[in-house]
Amino acid sequence: MDYQLSNNEMLILDGYSAGISIQCEKGVLWITQAGDINDHIIKTGESYQIENSGKVAIIGRSQKSILKLTGESGKGTLLTKYTN
């Protein structure tokens, strides 16, 4: 499924997210995940594989960022989009 985020707009994945791949189709994305001390920045054409279950925040860091989520989460994942 594709999602569009503006600058500082956030998409939260809450639930069992392990195995989901985040692909940046356009722009820049900042990814932070519960249980991971590192944050991750991905740009157009790059992807990030979620390895742990738990909450994941994906923040748009450009005027228009487009991302695609692929893979199976196993136990279901709740998606919530926050705008400023």
N, C-alpha and C positions, 0 to 999 in steps of 0.2 A: 504494500500500500504506500502511496506517495503522500507526503506532507510538505506544506510550504510554511516557512518561518521568516518573519521579519527580524530586524536587528533587536536583540535582547528578548525575543519571544521564546517561550520554553515549551517543550513537549516532555511530559513525565511518563515513564513506563514504570508501573508499579505492579509487582507480582513476580512470577518466575520468568525472568528475561534471558536466562542463559541460552545461548544458541542463536539468538537473534543477531542479524547483521544489519548495521546501519551504513547505508551507502549515500555519500554526498553527491547528488546529481548536479548541484549548482551552489556556489557560494562557499561559506565557511561555517563549520559546526564545532561547538565546544561541548564535549561529552564528559560528564562526571557521574561516577557510579558508587553506590554504597559498598564499602568493603575494599575499594581500590584507592590507594593513597595518591595515585597519579590521575590527573585530568588529561584528556586527549583532545587534540585539535585535528580535524580532518578537513580537507579542501576538495574542490571539484575533482571527481574521478577516484577519490580515495574511499576506503571503507574501514569500519571497525567492528570486530566481532565481540559481542558481550559474552564474557566467560563465567560470571557469577550471577546468582539469582539476587533479587533485591531491586530497590528503586534506582532508576537511571534518569538523569536529566540531560536533555539535548537542547542546547541553546543556540539560536541563530546568531551569527556574528558578522553578518553582512546585510545589506539592504533587502536582499531576497535570497534565502537559502531553500533549496529543495532537497528532501531526503527521501529515501526509500527504505522501508523495513522489510526484511525477508527472513525466512527461517521459521521454525516452530518453537514456541515457548514452553510447550509441555503442559503447564498447569493453567495457562491463560494469563493475559497481561491486560491491565487496565491502562488506557491512554487518556491523559488529561492535557489540554493545551492551555497555557497561560499567556495572556498578552498584557502589555503595560499600558 
